């Protein structure tokens, strides 16, 4: 998918334990990607959490500068009060390539997974034009 500056976006990341399943996002020069919100579907998460040993799912991010997949939001059985996290405030400006992953935290033996839905917008990087 391609998104023009000024447009909102949303997409789903399929839950996985493999970093190779991460989404690769290329952000061109002069453009910023803002991730504002992430959510999971209540029914899918509740079914997943019925599995023995399941903990939850985390939204992970890596960049060219830091290739390690770091969690920026985790929905965990005992620590999350809701199925949505708003106000993430993640802003990445190009040129840059980032990877996003919905990482299944334990309990993945059955192959059942939960998608993480990501919402945000694309804007011009005003600093690039000064």
N, C-alpha and C positions, 0 to 999 in steps of 0.2 A: 504494500500500500504506500501511496505517496500523499502527503498532506501539505498544503500550501500555507504560507504564513497567514495568520489570522484565523485559521480554521481549528475547531475543536477536533479531538480524536478520541477514539476508544478502540481497544482491541483486547482479545483474550489470550492469555498464556496458558497452555496446557500443562498441568502439573507433571513433574518428572523428577527423577533423581540423577539424571544425566545432564551434565553441563553442556554437552553437545546439542541438547534440545532447546537451548536458549535462543531467543529472538535477537537478531542482529539489526541494530538501528543505526543508519548512517545519517548524520546531521550535517548538512552542507554549511559552508562558510556563510556567515551573516545571518544564520537562523538559530533559534533556540527552541528546544523541546522542554515543555513544562509538564511534569507529572504531578497532578493535584490529588488524585484519589485512587484507591485500590479497593476491590471488594471480592468476596467469594459468595457463592449462592448457598443460602442457609440449608436447603434440603441436601445438596451434594456434600456439604461439609459435615452435617450431622450423620449422614450415612458413612462417610469416611471415618469419622471419629468412633464409630461402633467397632472398628477393627482393633484387635488386641495390639497394644503398643503404639497406636497412632498418636501423634502429637498435634500436627497441624500442617500448615503450608506457609512458606515465606517468599516474599518478593525479593529477589536478589539482583544486584547490579554490578557490572564490571565495566572498566573503560580501558583504553589503550595504556593510560598511565598506571592503572592498577588492575591487572588482569584477574585478581582473585574475586570470586563471586561473593560480595558482601550483602548481608541482609539489610534491607531498608524498612521492611514491615513484616511482622510475623503474626499470623492468626494461629493462636495456640489454644488448646482445649481449656486450660485452667487460667490463662492470663488475658484472654481477650473478652472485652465486654460487648462487642458488636461485630457484625460481619462486614463492615465498611470502615476504612480508614480515610478520613478526609484531611486536608491540610498537610499533605506530604511535603509540598513546597520544593520539590526537586526540579532544578533548572540546569540544563546542560546545553551549552552553546557550541556550535561547530566552528571549524571543521573537526568532527569527532565521530568515532564509532563506539557505541556502547552495546552491551548485551544485557538483556533482561531475562530472568528465569523464575518460574513458579516452582520452587523446590519443595518437594514433599518431605516433611520432617518425620521420618520413621513410619512404620506401619504400612509400607508400600508393597508388601509381599504379595497381596492379591492382585496387584496391577490396577486397582481402583485409584483414581486420582481426582483432584479438584482443580478447576481452572481458576486463575486469578484474573479479574477484569481490571484493566488499567484505563484511567481517564485523564485527559489533560488538554493542552493546546499547543499550537505552534506559533511563534512570533518572530519578528525580525530582531536581530541583536543590535540594538541602538548604539552600543559601544563600538561596533565595527564601522559605523558611519561617521564617527566624530573625528 
